[in-house]
Amino acid sequence: MLVHPDKEEEILVSICCLTYNHKPFIEKALNSFLAQKTNFAFEVLIHDDASTDGTAEIIKMYQNKYPSIIKPIYQAENQWSKGLRAITVNYNFPRAKGKYIAICEGDDYWTDALKLQKQVDFLEEHSDYILCSGGYTAVDGTTERQHILNSAPGVTHSLDQKGFTFELDNTIDKWIIKTLTVVFRNRVGEMGLEKYKHPRDVHWFYHLLKLGKGYYFKENFGVYTLHDGGIQSLVKKKVIAETAYLYYQEMHQLNKDEFTRIMRLKSIAYLIRANPYSFFSSTNRRLIKEYTSLLQSATEMKWLAAAFFKKHKKE
């Protein structure tokens, strides 16, 4: 790791990290950042959302040891419980000094000490690419599952054995960008995120991929941890479906392009399948009406039919 403690203008990468009650995990995350072997300086921007389990105390210990690298914000009140969802956008992005931004939450960690160097080298050499992502391992207790893609729907076959190029449309049927694996150019000011109520990672990557191409490394960059204390693990399937629906509804209303239209359709079908109401309830009739108003093909009608079939089978 190369550090320029008194030359913050030379920081090339800003690592953005959110923490909340991550005491069992945060040291592994911080150590994985500090273990990065780079020929450039980086900073670690941490937002701790009023943890009550000792997470903040651990962060302070690292902050005292690496004051030029570890740069935390400690909340006195939990912002998530107050309804704020765009925490990274509001607290970490505005203070990022790097030309590039990397993301990793406090309960995840990196396993490749050359992760940042590989991704930054690629982006430095390919100006038409806006971001890089890669594979990861999902850990749920004692169960581990590796996720490394060889390709994605619609991606042109490539002889490149190290990875593949993708664009926005390639993410319609396959989520290629796991947040903990990503590095992207710091062009946050060009995303227009201020127009959204709660801009999250789906918004970032939508706007970034309208600015350039993505590259997927066919290798494992880190570990995504599933646990009872994680934010997503506490969210039920219905709530996840409702959230996705609201995001894509707003994104389509504000951008009115083909990508957001299709994603809005898919989110409606998923919500119909996930909610507890009967298929012909007033809620689902409203959703079906919204869905049909957006239809443009027979294939899209099949998505709705599939949602009906899966819901009927579940009931």
Secondary structure, DSSP 8 states (H G I E B T S, - for coil): ----TT-GGGEEEEEEEEESS-TTTHHHHHHHHHT---SSEEEEEEEE---SSSHHHHHHHHHHH-TTTEEEEE-SS-TTTTT---HIIIIIGGG--SSEEEE--TT-EE--TTHHHHHHHHHHH-TTEEEEEEEEEEEETTEEEEE--S--TT------SSEEEE-GGGGSSS----GGG-EEES-GGGS-GGGSSS--HHHHHHHHTTTSEEEEEEEEEEEEEE-TTSTGGGS-HHHHHHHHHHHHHHHHHHH--HHHHHHHHHHHHHHHHHSSS-TTSHHHHHHHHHHHHH--SHHHHHHHHHHHHHHHHH-
